[in-house]
Amino acid sequence: MNNNNNKNGKTMVEKRMNMEQGHWVLAKLGKKVLRPGGKALTQIMLKAMNITPNDDVVEFAPGLGYTAKLALSHHPRSYVAVELNAEAAKRVQDNVKDDKMKIVIGNASDTGLPENSASKVYGEAMLTMQSNPQKQAIIAEAARLLRPGGLYGIHEIGIFPDDTPQEVRKEIESDLAKGIKTNVRPLTLAEWKGLLEDNGFEVSFVESKPMHLLETGRVIADEGFWRFICILFRMLKNGVARKRVLEMRRIFRKHARHINAISIVARKR
């Protein structure tokens, strides 16, 4: 595991995880699949990226390592995870346990990795949390890392339709931020595609799923029936966590007409 500082010499590493954030609340309850479109959309994204033994793969913000395991199961030539948080990096390393995995502790907008060193780059459920300038910086870094023709995959929260009124979007952002306990700035499909195209990518694949992350059917599909029962049991024992999960689900349901999970794969020109 390597440490990585930004260009000004100031560390970008966050040593401790913010356990108030929604995804870590879910992880504490035993939920392993934390992406907005669930296991199915992650698998669809990876299928579209077609990782092979000839690929050099970089993942931004690997979370608990679920997608890392899937990517490594395709036996890429190399795999590097870039994780801002040192504690989270240790957790994903313990969860994955693969000799081929290398973890760089640093910012996805300034990884310190060599230019043109990757053929496939992806990140899930992390761009949505960033401001527009930060989104631009992370996508630009993916473009810098990729060789021409390389693929960049994202799996994020989307807003639909493209002409959703601004007042509705502001309410969605405010409610999601309160529920998840971090800034949330989802974009429309047109906006996600525009960001990628502005940074030298050509969109080659798009798929979406309902925002059913906390619906019973999705949780069972993602975690399996017995893990679902275990999560439910832990929620019953932990009133604070139960309240947080139910509030997040309430917000997702409230805005179901305008939010979804979206995955895009784009090719570097």
N, C-alpha and C positions, 0 to 999 in steps of 0.2 A: 504494500500500500504506500503510495507516494503522496507527499504534501506538495501543494502547488500554490504559489502566491501570484497576485496580479502584477501588472507591469510597473506600478508605483511602489512595489515592495511591501505593500500593506496586505496582510493576510485577509482572504475572503472567507476563511473557514469559520463556520459556526459549530462550536464544540458540542453544544447541547441541543437536542430536539425540543421543539415547542410542543409539548404533549397536549396543549389545548386545541391544536389544529385538528380538524375533523378527521383527516386520514389517520392520524396517530391514535385518536380515540377509538376508531374502528379496529386498528391494528392491535391495540391493547385488549380488545374483546375477542381477538383471535381471527379477525377477517384478514385473509391473505391477498385477495384480489381487490385492489383499491382504485382501479381505473374507471372512469365514468361509463364506458361502454362495456365494462365487464370483461371476462375471459374471452368471450366470443369475438369482440371487436379487436382485442389485442391479437388474437390468433389470425384474424382476417388481415390485419395490418402486416404481420410477419409473413403471411403467405404472399401478399403483394410485393414484399421486399425481397423474397426468394433468397434467403441467406444460404450460402454454399461454402464448402471448404476453401474456396479461393478468396473469401471475403475478409476484410479487416473491418471490424464492427466497433462503433462507439455508441454507448448509451448515455444519455443525459438523465440524471436523477433517477437511479434504478429502484427507489422505493424499498420494498422488502425483497426484491430479487426475483419475483415471479417471472417477469419477461426475460430477465437475464438467463434463467434456466432454460427457457424455451429457445432463446437465441443460441445458447451454447450447445443445445441438443443437435443443432445443425452442423456442429464442428467447424466453425469459422477458423480461418488461419490465425486470427487474433481477436480479442475482445477486451475493450477498455470501458469501464464505467466511470463517469465523472459525477462525483457527489460533493455538494457543498458542505455537508454536515458530517463531521468526523464520527460522531456516535452512530449516525445512520449508516455510514460507510462500513463500520465494524459489524453492524447488524446484517447488512446484505452479504458481506463476506462470510459470516457464520452460516447464513441461510443457504448460500449457493454452493460453497465448498468445491470449487473447480480450479484445478491447477492452471488452466488457461486464462482465468479471469485476472485482470489487473485493475486496480482501483486508483484513480487519481482524485485527491481531495482538492476541489477547486470549483470555480464558477463556470457554469456552462457557457457564459458569454466570453470567457477568456481562459480556455482550458490549459494553455501552454503546450498542447500537443502539436506535432509538426504539421505544417501545411500539406495538403494532398496526401494525408496518411491513411485515409479511410475510404472504403468503397460503400459502406452502409452506415448511416447515422440515424438514430431515432430517439425520441423522448415522449413520455406520456404524462398527462395531467400535471404539467409544469409551466407551459407557456401561458395557460389561462390565468395563473397566479401573478403574472408579470405585467408591468405597465407597457404601453406600446413601445417606448424606446428600448426597454429591456427585451421585449419580444424581438424587435429588430436586431438587437445585438446578438441574441442567442441564435437566431436563424442565420445571421451573417457568419457566426462562428461555425455553424454546421456547414455552410458553403465553403468556408476556408479549409475545413478539414477534409472535405470530400474531393476526390479526383473527378475530373470531367466525366459525366455519365453516371456518377454515383447517386445513390438514392437516399432521401431523407424522409423519414416517417414521423408523423405526429398523431397523437390520440388525445383529444381535448374536449372541452365543453363548447358547444355551439349554440348560437341563437338563430332561430328561424321564425318566419321567413326573412329574407334579406331586408325587407322594408319595415321590419318591426319598429314601431315608434320609439323615439329616444326616451320618452318618459317611462315607457315599459322597460326599456333596457336599464335605465338608472335604478328602477325598483328591483329588477332582477339582481343587479350588481350589489345593491345594498343588502338585500335579503340573504344572498349567498355569502357575503362577507360576514354577516352576523352569525349565520349558522355554522360556517366552516372555520371562523375565527382567523381569517386571513383575507387579504385583498383578492378579489376574483373579478377578472375582466374578460369574459367570453366574447367571441366575435362571431359574426355571420360567416357562412360559407364563402361568400364573395370576399369578405375581408381577410379570412385566413388564406385564401388563394392569392389575393393581392399581395399580402406580406411575403409569401413564398416567391411569387413572380418578381417582386421588386428586388429580391436578393439573388436573382440569377437561376431560379428554378422553373421548371415546367411541370405542372401538375399532371400526373399520369393515372391517379387512382383516388377515388373518394367513396367512402362508405359511412353510413350513420346508423345509430341505434337510439331507441328511447332512453331517456335519463332515468333508468330503473335500478340504479345502483343499490338502493335499500328496499326494493320490493321483494317480497318473499320468494317469488319464482326465480328472480335473478340471483338472489343470494344462494339459493339451493343449487342453481345451475353453476354458479361460480365456485362454491365452497364444498358442495356435497351435502347430503341430508344430515349426516351425523355432526359435521362441523357446524352446520346451521343450528342444530339443537344445542350444541355447546355454546355458540355465540348467544343464543336466546337465553340460556341458563345464566351466563355471565351478566347479561343485561338485567335480568330479574334480580340478581344479587347486588348490582351496582346502580343505585338510583340516579346518580349524577350522569353516568355514561348513558343510561337509558333515556334520560331527558334530552341529552344532546343528540342521540341518534334519531329519536322521534321528531325532534325539531328540524333536523336536516331533511328527514323524509317529508315532513310537512311542507317545507320550502320547495323541494323538488316537485312535489305534487301540485303545489300552488302554481308553479310556472311551467308545468308540463306542456302547455300549448306553445311555449316559446323557447325551451331549452332542450337540447339533445346531446348525445355523445357523437363526436365526429372524428374520423380518421382520414388523413390525407397522406399519400405518398407522392413525392415529387422528385424529378430527375434534375441534377445539376447540368446546366447547359455547357 
